[in-house]
Structure formats: C-alpha cells, structure tokens
Amino acid sequence: MSAEETYSRTGADLVSIASKYILLVESRRNLKGRCPFHADQGTSFMLSPEKNIFKCFGCGKDGGPIEFIMYMEGKSREEAIAQLIGSGN
C-alpha cells in the first residue's frame, strides 16, 4: 500500500491542521480567516469542514490537507503525506 493510500484511509482534519497556523472564525457552514499564503488584509481564506477543503479567493490557492501542508511548509506531496501520517492528523 502506498503512502497516499495509507493517508486516504486515515484521513486528516483540515480544521485542526489549519488552526495551528491561522485564526479561523465561523461563517455560516464554513470557516474563514486571513490567508497564510499571501499578504491578506481581509478574510479571503475559506475552509469547508464538511468537505475538508480550502480556497483562497485572493491568491487562488486551494486543496485539502495535503496541499495546505505543501503550501505552508514548502514540502513535496510525498513529504506532506508522510508528515500527516506521522502526526496522526
């Protein structure tokens, strides 16, 4: 079984991951905050806990837990998956 398949089975909670880096506030069914990927003056970063995905309407970056770790820490996809598997998120 590949690392990505292992990760897919264990899953990762994007809310708990992103909350380590940015302040998220409730906005109806989603969470919003200042995007950590660019100099955000507003709250263009949106996160859907239900779908476990994010989207920044300022810089356009989007994805799930793997992509969030890749963007935040400058890691490859494989390194991000290994980190998520190792952290238990």
Number of C-alpha atoms within 10 A of each C-alpha: 5 7 13 16 11 13 19 12 9 13 15 20 16 22 18 12 15 19 12 9 11 14 13 19 15 11 12 7 9 15 18 22 21 20 23 16 15 11 10 15 9 11 16 16 24 22 26 17 15 9 10 15 19 24 19 22 13 17 14 10 16 17 15 17 23 23 20 23 21 16 17 13 11 12 16 14 15 13 16 22 24 16 16 20 18 10 9 11 15
